[in-house]
Amino acid sequence: MNDTQRLIDDTVTRLFGEAVSAESLAAAEQGTWLGELWDAVEGHGLTMVHLDERAGGAGATWHEAFFVARACGDRKSTRLNSS
């Protein structure tokens, strides 16, 4: 894992680990918009991680962007299995 991948992985793991609970996940699955979580995701630049830097993104590769998607799935499975 290179430094960029490690930074992205650490950021999303920490962010979702702190912000997603079994309750918030259940609410989201029922249609509740988790605005604070979305704001945090946007604030960390994760909605544009794969976008070219000239366009305001991080210019991450698909491999680096994978860490964002993986963290989303990990949070769901972790929270569901712990409740």
C-alpha positions in Angstrom: 0.0 0.0 0.0 1.5 3.4 -1.0 1.2 6.6 1.0 -1.9 7.9 -0.9 -3.7 4.6 -0.5 -2.8 4.5 3.2 -4.1 8.1 3.7 -7.4 7.4 1.9 -7.8 4.1 3.8 -7.1 5.6 7.2 -9.4 8.6 6.5 -12.4 6.5 5.4 -11.9 3.9 8.0 -11.8 6.5 10.8 -14.7 8.6 9.3 -17.1 5.7 8.8 -16.0 4.0 12.0 -16.9 7.1 14.0 -20.0 8.2 12.0 -21.9 5.0 11.2 -23.8 3.1 13.9 -26.2 0.3 13.6 -29.0 2.8 14.2 -27.8 5.3 11.6 -27.4 2.5 9.1 -30.9 1.2 9.8 -32.3 4.7 9.4 -30.4 5.2 6.1 -31.8 1.9 4.8 -35.3 3.2 5.7 -34.7 6.3 3.6 -33.4 8.8 6.2 -30.8 11.2 4.7 -27.7 11.2 6.8 -26.8 14.8 6.1 -24.0 15.1 8.7 -22.3 12.0 7.3 -22.6 13.3 3.7 -21.2 16.6 4.8 -18.2 14.9 6.4 -17.7 12.7 3.3 -17.7 15.8 1.1 -15.6 17.7 3.5 -12.8 15.1 3.2 -13.1 15.2 -0.6 -14.2 11.6 -0.8 -17.0 12.3 -3.3 -14.4 13.5 -5.8 -11.5 11.3 -4.9 -11.2 9.9 -8.5 -11.8 13.2 -10.2 -8.8 14.8 -11.8 -7.0 17.4 -9.7 -7.5 20.1 -12.3 -11.2 19.6 -11.8 -11.0 19.8 -8.0 -10.6 16.2 -7.2 -7.8 14.2 -5.7 -6.7 12.5 -8.9 -6.8 9.1 -7.3 -6.5 6.0 -9.3 -9.2 3.4 -9.4 -7.2 1.3 -7.1 -7.0 4.2 -4.6 -10.7 5.0 -5.0 -11.4 1.3 -4.2 -10.5 2.1 -0.5 -13.5 4.4 -0.3 -15.9 1.9 -1.6 -14.5 -0.9 0.6 -14.8 1.2 3.7 -18.5 1.8 3.0 -19.1 -1.9 2.7 -16.9 -2.7 5.7 -18.8 -0.3 7.9 -22.1 -1.9 6.9 -21.0 -5.5 7.6 -19.2 -4.6 10.8 -22.2 -2.7 12.2 -24.7 -5.4 11.2 -22.6 -8.2 12.6 -22.1 -6.4 15.9 -25.7 -5.5 16.6 
